[in-house]
Amino acid sequence: MSLIDDDLWTAIGDPTRRRMLDLLLANGEGTATTLSEQLPVTRQAVAKHLGALDRVGLVHVTPAGRERLYRVDAAQLARAVAQLNAVGSSWDARLQRIKRIAEAIEHNNRK
């Protein structure tokens, strides 16, 4: 099984979507209208971005009159953070191996 959920990270990879997640986390919830008032994109663009976040489970949607209310799914966000931490640890280990190889080469070249 892959360490990373590509669909999840494709959704998070967009800076507008990350800003939307920040706003939803700060406010607890929001609609496409309230989010578009805080972002430099149209309400229609916000709705499309929210759809992408919904498809990967990062937000929950609840009908609220004529609007739809969005909230961040804490469990899915925690899953994304765990994946990021795992990737970071994996890269730290790779960088340590590269450092040891470089140090060994440097040591051998001094002989």
N, C-alpha and C positions, 0 to 999 in steps of 0.2 A: 504494500500500500504506500502511496506517495505521502511524503511528510507534509506537503502543502496542498490545500484545496484550491486549485487554480481558479475556479469560478469565484470563490470567496475573495481571493486576492486580486482578481481582475476588477471586481466591484469596488474594493477598497482602494485600488490603485489610482482611481480618479480623484484629483484634488477637490473637485466640487463635492463629490460624495463624502469625502473625509470631512469637509467643512460642515456638510449637512449632519453627519453623525455627531460632530462636536456640538452643533446647535441643539440637536435633539437631546443629547446627554445633558447639556447645560439647562435646558428648559423642561426636560422631562417628557415632552411630547411636542408635536407640531403638525401643521397641515402644509400642503403644497403652497397655499397662499401665504401663510405666516413665514415659511422658509424663504419664499421668493422675495419677500420684503427685506430680508437680511442678506441676500446674495445678489451678485451681479448677473443673474440669469433670469429668464422668464419663468412664469408659473408652469408653463407647459414643459420647459426643460427640467424644472425641479420635479415635476410629476414623473418624467421619464427616468430620472436618476433614482427617485424613490422606488420605482418599479424594479430597477436593477438591484437595489438593496433588498427589496422584498423577496425577489426570486432566490437570493442566496441566504435568506433567513435572518438578515441583520436587523430588520425592522418588522414589527407587527403592525397590522393595519386594522383599525376599527372604524366602521361608519359613524359619522357624527353629523347628522343632518345632511346637507348637500355636500359636505366635505368628507374627507377621510383623514382620520387622526393616526399619526405614525409615532411609534415608540421604539427605541432601540431594544433588541433582544439581547439581554445581558449574557445569556449562556453562549449564544453564537459569537458575540464580541469577545468573550473570554476564550473561546475556542480559537479565534483569530489571533489573539495575543499569545496564546500558548504555542501556536504554530510559528509565530514570529520569533518567540524566545528559543524554540527548538532550532530554527534556522540559524539564529545568532550563535547559539552554542556550537552548532556544527561548523560554522565558519571560523569561530574562535579556535576550534581544534585544528582545522586545516591550516590556519595561519601559524599556529604554534609548530606544526610539522614543517612548514616552509621555513620558519625561523631556525629550527634545529638543523635542517639540511644546509641552509646558507651558512650557519655558524660552523658546521663540519667542513664545508668546502673552504671557508676562510681559514680555518685551523690547518687543514691539509696544505693550503697554498703557502702558509708561513714556514712549513718544514723545509 
